Structures are given as C-alpha cells and as structure tokens.
Amino acid sequence: MFKETKDYLVSQGITEPEIGLILGSGLGELADEIEDAIKIPYEDIPNFPVSTVVGHAGQLVYGTLSGRKVIALQGRFHYYEGYDLQTVTYPVRVFKELGVSILVVTNAAGGVNTSFAPGDLMIITDQINLTGENPLIGANIEEHGVRFVDMTETYSKRGQQLLKDIAKDSGLHLQQGVYAWFTGPTYETPAEIKFARTIGADAVGMSTVPEAIVGKHCGMEIIGISCITNLAAGMQASLDHDEVVDVTTIVKPRFKTLIKELVKRA
C-alpha cells in the first residue's frame, strides 16, 4: 500500500524530500511559500484519507523552502474525524518511504499553563497521550522500525535548541512545554484541564501525538510547535473553532518566519 502511494507521488515529480511538515489548523498558508511547488489534492493520492476540517486545505505540497526540499501536509487528519490511527498517520509512513528524515509537526492548541496567552508559540518538549490509543497497536511494520519504541526523547533536543536560537536571533518570543493529546472533537472540560495541568501538561489539543509516535517509530527527528490559540476550558468564558482560526491568522507572520528559518538550519 505504501509503495503504491510512493510510486504515484514519485511519478508526479516528488523526489527525495528532506523535511516533512504537518501544518495544523489555520497554519497551512506556510505551504504557499514553497517554491516550484507541486500541489496534489489528497483525493488524487492513492490510499490517502481526506481532511474534513475547516482551516485545512487538504492537499500535499512539495518543493523548495529556504533552500531545502520539503513535503508538506496542508491540513492533517484526526482521530475524531472517524479515521483509525493507522489512517491518521499513514502520510508519515509515506514520508518515511520517500526519504524524509526530519518531521516538523505543528498544531493549534489550548493553553493550560497559566502564564501562556493566546497568540503564543510553544516549543513542544514532550507529550502526554491521554487517549488510551496508540497508532503502533497491531502488527509491527518491521521495515520502518522496532516493535518497542523508545520515547525518552520524542522531540529532538537539537530541534528544541535550534528553535530557541532562532527565537533569540529573530527577537521572537517562544514558550516551551508539554503537549497533551485528547481525542476531541469536544473541547476538554474544566475538570479535565485541571487534571492535565496537575500531571504536567502546558497545552492540550486533538492531534500531533500519533504522528510523533509514528515518526519516532520510523526513526525521524521530530520537532514540534504549538500555536496557543485560546486558554483552555475553565480559563476563559467559552471556546469555539472560529477563535482558533482567527488567532492563527494573527500569528501567521511569526509562525512563517520561525518555520522557514528552522528549515534553513535543521
């Protein structure tokens, strides 16, 4: 199945991408900065799922960004859309087949840390899986990785330092912290947010963790960034997806600067 997808993408001119980008809600415009771009709607790609969420363009984009060959998901797939986790993470395995060695995962997230504010960008230092699900359950894909995956350093220390260096050089303010994954599509309750904060989460969201697990299984270097689009439940009056998209619109210039420089230095 992976081979059919890979062969199709190669036939469309996608060859030897170094860096894979997964662009979360409202952050997909970065893909418009990719030069000499090959854009392929998900529905045209054999075995690929289709993104159904507002704020996700639903296409794969390949080309050059900051002098490097990149492949980007302009819109990701979520467990809450009804896909199983093998389908959610299928593009990551295709990236592996194409030769991607660095995976940059981004998302829109709710701020749990009381020092965070909407519009902050957060370096993901670690993750907490609160769903009880794991994309590696089932037969192991031996050609991609080992059965039992070491998650001691899920998010690359080198990548975290690169982001800190870029922030210092560019005058960007970055937070850092732990991202916790809930399935969604409901936003978390105030009690769940209190629980998440108590166990060490700084931000919460409905994605990223399964992709990071599979990327790690595939031997990729994982670098993660959350856009804090709102304060989590119980910390502000109410929550809605329109706010998520609105805040990412404001953050986009800083986000693009950060990612383009990261791609250049990674």
HUURFEN-V678899 format. One record per pair of residues at least 6 apart in sequence whose ideal C-beta (glycine too) atoms are under 7 Angstrom apart, sorted by the first residue. I is the first residue (numbers start at 0). J is the second residue. D is the distance in Angstrom with one decimal. If there is no record, write none. Layout:
# HUURFEN-V678899
i;j;d
I;J;D
I;J;D
This chain:
# HUURFEN-V678899
i;j;d
0;46;5.2
1;92;5.7
1;93;6.1
1;96;5.0
3;45;5.0
3;46;6.2
4;44;6.3
4;45;5.3
4;46;5.0
4;47;6.7
4;93;5.1
5;93;6.2
5;96;4.4
5;97;6.1
7;44;6.4
7;45;5.1
8;44;7.0
8;97;6.7
11;37;6.1
11;39;6.0
12;37;5.2
13;37;6.2
13;61;4.6
13;70;6.5
13;97;6.6
15;68;6.1
15;98;5.3
16;61;6.3
16;68;4.8
16;69;5.9
16;70;4.0
16;97;5.7
16;98;6.6
16;99;5.5
17;67;5.5
17;68;5.2
17;99;6.9
17;100;6.3
17;101;6.6
18;67;5.8
18;69;4.7
18;99;6.6
18;101;4.7
18;103;6.4
18;262;5.8
18;265;6.3
19;70;5.4
19;94;4.2
19;99;4.1
19;102;4.7
19;103;6.9
20;69;5.9
20;71;4.0
20;72;7.0
20;103;5.0
21;72;4.8
21;75;5.3
21;104;4.8
21;105;6.5
21;210;5.9
22;29;5.8
22;30;6.2
22;71;6.0
22;72;6.2
22;73;5.7
22;105;5.7
23;75;6.5
23;105;4.8
23;106;3.8
23;107;5.2
23;206;6.5
24;52;6.8
24;54;4.4
24;55;6.7
24;107;4.2
24;243;5.5
24;244;6.6
24;247;6.5
25;54;4.8
25;107;6.0
25;243;6.4
25;244;4.6
25;247;2.8
25;248;6.4
26;105;5.4
26;226;6.4
26;247;5.7
26;254;6.0
27;55;6.5
27;56;4.9
27;73;4.3
27;74;5.8
28;251;5.8
29;254;6.9
29;255;5.3
29;258;5.7
30;60;4.2
30;71;4.6
30;73;4.3
32;64;6.3
32;255;6.3
32;259;6.7
33;60;5.4
33;62;4.1
33;63;6.8
33;64;5.0
33;69;6.4
33;71;6.6
34;62;5.4
34;63;4.6
35;62;4.7
35;63;5.7
36;60;5.4
36;61;6.9
36;62;4.0
37;61;4.6
37;62;6.3
38;58;5.3
38;60;5.1
39;58;6.2
39;59;4.9
40;57;6.4
40;58;4.9
41;47;4.9
41;48;6.8
41;49;5.0
41;50;6.4
41;57;5.1
41;58;6.3
41;59;6.7
42;49;5.5
44;59;6.5
46;89;6.9
47;89;7.0
48;76;4.9
48;82;5.6
48;86;5.1
48;89;6.8
49;57;6.3
50;57;4.3
50;74;4.0
50;75;6.6
50;76;6.0
51;80;5.4
52;77;6.8
53;240;6.6
54;244;4.9
55;74;2.8
55;75;6.7
56;73;4.2
56;74;5.0
57;74;4.7
58;73;5.1
59;70;6.8
59;72;6.2
60;71;4.6
60;73;5.5
61;70;4.8
62;69;7.0
64;259;6.4
64;262;5.1
65;259;4.9
65;262;4.3
65;263;3.8
66;263;6.4
67;262;5.2
69;262;6.3
70;94;6.4
70;97;6.7
70;99;6.6
72;90;5.7
75;206;6.0
76;82;5.5
76;86;6.7
76;87;4.7
77;87;6.6
77;183;6.7
77;205;5.8
77;206;5.6
78;84;6.1
78;87;5.7
78;132;7.0
78;182;5.4
79;182;5.7
79;183;4.1
79;184;4.2
79;205;6.0
84;132;5.9
84;134;3.8
84;209;5.1
85;134;6.2
85;137;7.0
87;134;6.8
87;209;5.5
88;134;4.7
88;209;5.2
88;210;5.6
88;213;4.0
91;102;6.7
91;210;5.3
91;213;4.6
91;214;5.3
91;217;6.7
92;143;6.4
92;213;6.5
92;217;6.7
94;102;6.7
95;143;5.9
95;217;4.1
95;219;7.0
99;219;6.5
100;219;6.1
100;220;6.5
101;219;6.4
101;220;4.8
101;222;6.8
101;265;5.4
102;214;4.2
102;219;4.5
102;221;5.3
103;222;4.9
103;258;6.9
103;261;6.8
104;207;5.1
104;210;5.5
104;211;5.9
104;221;6.6
104;223;4.8
105;224;5.0
106;204;5.0
106;206;5.2
106;207;4.8
106;225;5.4
107;204;6.9
107;226;5.2
107;228;4.6
107;243;4.9
107;247;5.8
108;178;6.4
108;202;4.0
108;203;6.2
108;204;4.1
108;225;4.0
108;226;6.8
108;227;5.9
108;228;6.9
109;202;6.4
109;203;4.9
109;204;6.7
109;229;5.5
109;230;6.8
109;231;3.8
110;119;6.9
110;202;5.9
110;227;4.3
110;229;7.0
110;230;5.0
110;231;6.1
111;192;5.9
111;195;5.5
111;196;5.0
111;200;5.1
111;201;5.6
111;202;5.8
111;203;5.7
111;231;5.0
112;176;5.8
112;201;4.1
115;174;5.9
115;227;5.1
117;227;6.0
117;228;6.0
117;229;5.5
117;230;6.7
117;246;5.2
118;227;6.8
118;246;5.8
118;249;5.9
118;250;5.5
119;174;4.9
119;227;4.2
120;173;5.4
120;174;6.9
120;224;6.0
120;226;5.9
120;250;6.8
120;253;6.4
120;254;6.5
120;257;6.6
121;174;4.2
121;175;6.1
121;176;5.5
121;201;6.8
121;202;5.8
121;224;6.9
121;225;4.4
121;227;5.9
122;159;5.5
122;162;4.9
122;173;5.7
122;175;4.1
122;224;6.4
123;154;5.3
123;178;4.8
123;223;3.2
123;224;6.6
123;225;6.0
124;154;6.0
124;159;6.3
124;175;5.4
124;176;6.2
124;177;6.1
125;153;6.3
125;154;6.4
125;177;4.8
126;153;5.9
126;177;6.6
126;178;5.0
126;180;6.7
126;208;5.1
126;211;6.2
127;177;6.1
127;179;4.2
127;198;6.6
127;199;7.0
127;200;5.6
128;180;5.5
128;208;5.3
129;179;5.5
129;180;6.0
129;181;5.6
130;180;5.9
130;181;6.7
130;182;5.0
133;212;6.6
134;209;4.5
134;212;5.6
134;213;5.3
135;148;6.7
135;212;6.4
135;216;6.0
139;146;4.6
143;216;6.0
143;217;4.9
144;216;4.0
144;217;5.7
144;218;6.1
148;215;5.7
148;216;5.0
150;215;6.4
153;211;5.7
153;215;5.7
153;221;6.0
154;221;5.4
154;222;6.6
154;223;5.2
155;220;4.6
155;221;6.0
155;222;5.7
158;220;6.4
158;222;3.5
161;261;6.1
161;264;5.4
161;265;6.4
162;173;6.4
162;261;6.4
163;173;6.9
165;257;6.2
165;260;4.7
165;261;6.2
165;264;6.9
166;173;4.4
169;256;6.1
169;260;6.7
171;253;5.8
171;256;6.9
171;257;6.1
176;201;2.7
176;202;6.0
177;199;5.5
177;200;5.3
177;201;5.2
178;202;5.1
178;204;6.4
178;207;6.3
178;223;6.8
178;225;5.8
179;195;4.9
179;200;3.7
179;203;4.8
180;204;6.6
180;207;6.6
180;208;3.7
181;187;5.6
181;203;6.0
181;205;6.2
182;205;6.6
183;205;3.4
184;205;7.0
186;232;5.7
186;238;4.6
187;203;5.8
187;231;6.3
187;232;5.1
188;232;5.8
189;232;4.9
189;233;2.9
192;203;6.9
192;231;4.4
192;232;5.1
192;233;5.4
193;233;7.0
195;203;5.6
202;225;5.0
202;227;6.2
203;231;5.7
204;225;6.9
207;223;6.5
211;221;5.1
211;223;6.6
214;221;5.0
215;221;6.1
222;261;6.9
226;247;5.6
226;250;5.2
226;254;6.4
228;242;6.6
228;243;4.4
228;246;4.1
228;247;6.1
229;235;6.4
229;238;6.0
229;242;5.5
229;243;6.6
229;246;6.8
232;238;6.2
